[in-house]
Amino acid sequence: MIEVGTLPTVVQALLIVVAVFLEAVVLYGGYGYLEEWFAPRISTVIENV
């Protein structure tokens, strides 16, 4: 693991921002993919009502 305590504060902050952004992208894409597979389409739900 990288020792981030030895890096300058600006670099540490940038690493945190990048890590959170990547996590958000992965979660958004993952949940979107799962929703496509398991959730019914809105048009199908409206037609069946």
Distance bins in CASP14 RR format, pairs under 12 A and 6 or more apart:
PFRMAT RR
TARGET T0000
AUTHOR 0000-0000-0000
RMODE 2
METHOD distances of the structure
MODEL  1
2 11 0 0 0 0 0 1 0 0 0 0 0
2 12 0 0 0 0 0 1 0 0 0 0 0
2 15 0 0 0 0 1 0 0 0 0 0 0
2 19 0 0 0 0 0 1 0 0 0 0 0
3 11 0 0 0 0 0 1 0 0 0 0 0
3 12 0 0 0 0 0 1 0 0 0 0 0
3 15 0 0 0 0 0 1 0 0 0 0 0
4 10 0 0 0 0 0 1 0 0 0 0 0
4 11 1 0 0 1 0 0 0 0 0 0 0
4 12 1 0 1 0 0 0 0 0 0 0 0
4 13 0 0 0 0 0 1 0 0 0 0 0
4 14 0 0 0 0 0 1 0 0 0 0 0
4 15 1 0 0 1 0 0 0 0 0 0 0
4 16 0 0 0 0 1 0 0 0 0 0 0
4 19 0 0 0 0 0 1 0 0 0 0 0
5 11 0 0 0 0 1 0 0 0 0 0 0
5 12 1 0 0 1 0 0 0 0 0 0 0
5 15 0 0 0 0 0 1 0 0 0 0 0
6 12 0 0 0 0 1 0 0 0 0 0 0
7 13 0 0 0 0 1 0 0 0 0 0 0
7 14 0 0 0 0 1 0 0 0 0 0 0
7 15 1 0 0 1 0 0 0 0 0 0 0
7 16 0 0 0 0 0 1 0 0 0 0 0
8 14 0 0 0 0 1 0 0 0 0 0 0
8 15 0 0 0 0 0 1 0 0 0 0 0
9 15 0 0 0 0 0 1 0 0 0 0 0
9 16 0 0 0 0 0 1 0 0 0 0 0
10 16 0 0 0 0 0 1 0 0 0 0 0
10 17 0 0 0 0 0 1 0 0 0 0 0
11 17 0 0 0 0 0 1 0 0 0 0 0
11 18 0 0 0 0 0 1 0 0 0 0 0
12 18 0 0 0 0 0 1 0 0 0 0 0
12 19 0 0 0 0 0 1 0 0 0 0 0
13 19 0 0 0 0 0 1 0 0 0 0 0
13 20 0 0 0 0 0 1 0 0 0 0 0
14 20 0 0 0 0 0 1 0 0 0 0 0
14 21 0 0 0 0 0 1 0 0 0 0 0
15 21 0 0 0 0 0 1 0 0 0 0 0
15 22 0 0 0 0 0 1 0 0 0 0 0
16 22 0 0 0 0 0 1 0 0 0 0 0
16 23 0 0 0 0 0 1 0 0 0 0 0
17 23 0 0 0 0 0 1 0 0 0 0 0
17 24 0 0 0 0 0 1 0 0 0 0 0
18 24 0 0 0 0 0 1 0 0 0 0 0
18 25 0 0 0 0 0 1 0 0 0 0 0
19 25 0 0 0 0 0 1 0 0 0 0 0
19 26 0 0 0 0 0 1 0 0 0 0 0
20 26 0 0 0 0 0 1 0 0 0 0 0
20 27 0 0 0 0 0 1 0 0 0 0 0
21 27 0 0 0 0 0 1 0 0 0 0 0
21 28 0 0 0 0 0 1 0 0 0 0 0
22 28 0 0 0 0 0 1 0 0 0 0 0
22 29 0 0 0 0 0 1 0 0 0 0 0
23 29 0 0 0 0 0 1 0 0 0 0 0
23 30 0 0 0 0 0 1 0 0 0 0 0
24 30 0 0 0 0 0 1 0 0 0 0 0
24 31 0 0 0 0 0 1 0 0 0 0 0
25 31 0 0 0 0 0 1 0 0 0 0 0
25 32 0 0 0 0 0 1 0 0 0 0 0
26 32 0 0 0 0 0 1 0 0 0 0 0
26 33 0 0 0 0 0 1 0 0 0 0 0
27 33 0 0 0 0 0 1 0 0 0 0 0
27 34 0 0 0 0 0 1 0 0 0 0 0
28 34 0 0 0 0 0 1 0 0 0 0 0
28 35 0 0 0 0 0 1 0 0 0 0 0
29 35 0 0 0 0 1 0 0 0 0 0 0
29 36 0 0 0 0 1 0 0 0 0 0 0
30 36 0 0 0 0 1 0 0 0 0 0 0
30 37 0 0 0 0 0 1 0 0 0 0 0
30 38 0 0 0 0 0 1 0 0 0 0 0
31 37 0 0 0 0 0 1 0 0 0 0 0
31 38 0 0 0 0 0 1 0 0 0 0 0
31 39 0 0 0 0 0 1 0 0 0 0 0
32 38 0 0 0 0 0 1 0 0 0 0 0
32 39 0 0 0 0 1 0 0 0 0 0 0
33 39 0 0 0 0 0 1 0 0 0 0 0
35 41 0 0 0 0 0 1 0 0 0 0 0
35 42 0 0 0 0 0 1 0 0 0 0 0
39 45 0 0 0 0 1 0 0 0 0 0 0
40 46 0 0 0 0 0 1 0 0 0 0 0
40 47 0 0 0 0 0 1 0 0 0 0 0
40 48 0 0 0 0 1 0 0 0 0 0 0
40 49 0 0 0 0 0 1 0 0 0 0 0
41 47 0 0 0 0 1 0 0 0 0 0 0
41 48 0 0 0 0 0 1 0 0 0 0 0
42 48 0 0 0 0 0 1 0 0 0 0 0
42 49 0 0 0 0 0 1 0 0 0 0 0
43 49 0 0 0 0 0 1 0 0 0 0 0
END
